[in-house]
């Protein structure tokens, strides 16, 4: 009945909600049901809902399942993105280390951006400090962290204002430094060793 709905927005909302409800009790059952959905677009929406529910409880298990069991493609990428975003909000270091060990290529890059988004939602200051510490010049990473602040532009708390100012000052220093003074590759060893202070 949901699949036959004419309104795409309502159908997507209903599919997402149904997947969340089923995955809350049995993620395997939700993913088995996803395989029966004929439309790939609808299937991706359903899988996203299932992994949002699963990752909220156990992001590591959700990420591992997606990496090992889902076929390469949009559905797998979306599932890992959802899991990494959730994982970064509770343990960004573990999420980063898993990503370093298990992923490669474009999938790894997408996961890294998701990690930055999730972490900056949890702690913008720590995500910004981490970005500056690595020496990365990645525009997608910068956008992921800065985008969180843009979404919280109405937040005028002193701590967030100070965080924004500090990050902007750091970025100014990075952009003004000479290319020869900085590594052409980000220092991901520092990223892996960076320990959140909470």
N, C-alpha and C positions, 0 to 999 in steps of 0.2 A: 504493500500500500504506500509506504514512504517512497519507494523507488519510482512509483508511477506518478508522483506529485508533479504538477505543472510548474509551480513556482520554485526556481532553482535555489533561491535564498532560504526559503522555508524547508526545502528538502535537505539542504546541507545542514541546517540547524538541527533538524530531526535526526538525521543520520549520525551526527556528532553526539547528540544526547543519548541515542540508543547505544552507540558503541561505548560511551562512558559507563552507562548503567551496567552493561553486560561485562565489561572488562573489570569493573569494580569487584565482581564476584569471581570471574574466571577469564583472565586474559586470553588463554588458549581458545576458549569457545568464541570469544569476540573475533579473533583473527581467523578462525575457521569459517565463521560467518562471512567475513570480509571476502574470502575467496569465492563466495557464491554470488557476489555482486557483479553484474555484467559490465557496467560502465567503469572504466579506469578512474575517471574523475570522481565518481561517487565512492569508489573503493578507497581512494586516497583520503577523502574526507572522513570516511568511516575509520580507517586505520589511524588517522590523526587523533580522532576522539578516543580510540582505544588506548593509544600510547600516552595521551595526556592523563588519562585515569591511572594507568599503570605506573608511569614515571613519577606521578605525585606521591606514590607509595614506595617505589623501589626503582629509582632511575638507573642504577647500575645494571640491574637485571633486564630492564626494558632496552637499554642500549645494547647489551650483549646479545639479546634475542634478535634485535633488528639487524645487527651486523652479521650474525651467523645464519639466520634463518630466512630473512626476506631477500627476494631476488633484487639484483642491482636495478636501479631506476628511481623514479620519483617517489614511490611509496617508501622505499628503504631510506632514501635521503630525508624525507619528511619525518619518519619515525625516529631516526637518529637525531635530527635537529630538535625535535620535541624533548627527547630524553636528555640531551646535553643541556638544554636550557633549564630544565628542572634540576638536573644534577648540580649544575653550577651554582644554584641558589642555596644548596646545602653543603656541598663539598667540592669547590672548584678545583682544588689540587688533584683529588682523585679523578675527577672528570677529565682533567688535562692529561694526566698520566695514562689513563685508559685510551684516550684518543691518540696519544703519541705511539702507543704500542700496537693498536689495532687498526688504525685507519691510515689511508694514504691518498694522495692526489686531490682532486676536487672535493671528494667527500670529506676529507680531513679539513680542508679549508672552510667548507660550509659548517662543519661541526665546531671549528674554532670560533667562528662568528657567533654561532648559537651560544657557545660557552660565554663569550664576552657579553652578549645580551642578557643572559641569565644572571651572571655575576653582577653586572651593573644594576640590575633590578634589585638585587639583594644588598649590594654595598658599592655605590658608585665610586667612593673614594678608593677602595681597595682595587677595583677593576682599573681605575685610572692609573694608580701607582704601578700596578702590574704591567700595564701597557707601556708606560714610560720606561720602566726597568728593563724590559726586554729589548728596547731599542728598535722596535718594529716601526715601519713606516706604512703598514698596511692600511689602505683607505677603508676597506670593508670593516676592519676591526675598529678603527677610529669612529666610523659612522655608527657602529653598533653601540659603542659606549656613549658617544655624544647624543645619539638618538634617545637614549633613556632620559637624559637631562631635558631634552626638548619636550619629551612627553610629560615631564614633571616641572614645566616652566612656571607653574603657579605655586610651586613649593618655595616659600621664601624663608625657610628655616636657616639660621646662621650656619649650621654645619654644611648644608648642601650648597649654599652660596660660596662658602670657603672652598669646598671641594671643586666647584666649577672654576673658581678663580685660580686655584693651584694648578689644575689640569691645563687650563688655557695658557698659563705662564710656562708650564713645562713644554707644551707643544710649541710655543713660540721659541723657546730655547733650542728645541730639536730642529725646527725648520731653519733657524738662522745659523746652525753649525755647518761647517764645511762638510762636503761629501767624504773627503778623505779622512776626516776625523771620526767617522762613524762606520761601523761594519755594514757591508752591503746585505748582510743577512741578519735577521733578528736573533738575539741570543736566547734560544728556547731552553737552554740548560738553566738559565736564571729563572725562566718561567716555571720550569718543573720544580725548582728548589724553593720558589717563592711560597712562603707560608702565611696564609691569612691570619690576621691578629684578632680573632674572635672565638 
